[in-house]
Amino acid sequence: MKDLGIGIAVFATGCALFIGMLFGVGAGWAKYRLWKAEYTGRALEIEMEYNGKAILAEAEYSRQTRVESARAENESAQLTADAIKIVGEAAQKYPEYRQQEFYLSLGEALKEGKIQQVIYLPTEAGLPVTEAGKR
C-alpha cells in the first residue's frame, strides 16, 4: 500500500507539473505573441518612417531640380533677349548688316542645293522697277 501511495503521489505530482507546464507555455505563448505584435508593429512604424523620409528626400530633390531648371530657363531667356537686342541695335546702326546676312544665307542655300535658280529683279527704294525707259 505504501508503494501504491507513493505511486499516486508521484503521478499526481507529475500531472500537476505537466498541467503547470501547459499553463506556463500558454502564458509564455500569449506574452510572446504580444511581444511579437508590438515588435512587428514598431518595425512597421520604423519602415514607414524610413519610407516617408525617402519620399520626402525624393520630393526635395525633385523640387531642387525644378528650381534649377527654372533658373536655367530664365538665364537662357535673358541671354536670348540680350542677343536679340544686340542684333537689333546692329541692324539699326548698320543697315548693310542685314544685306550681308541675306547674302550669306543665299550663298549657303545655293551650296546646299536648296535653291535651283536665282531671278534678279532690279529695285529702286525697295520697290521693283516694272517699267524701264519710260518717263
Disulfide bonds with the S-S distance in Angstrom:
none
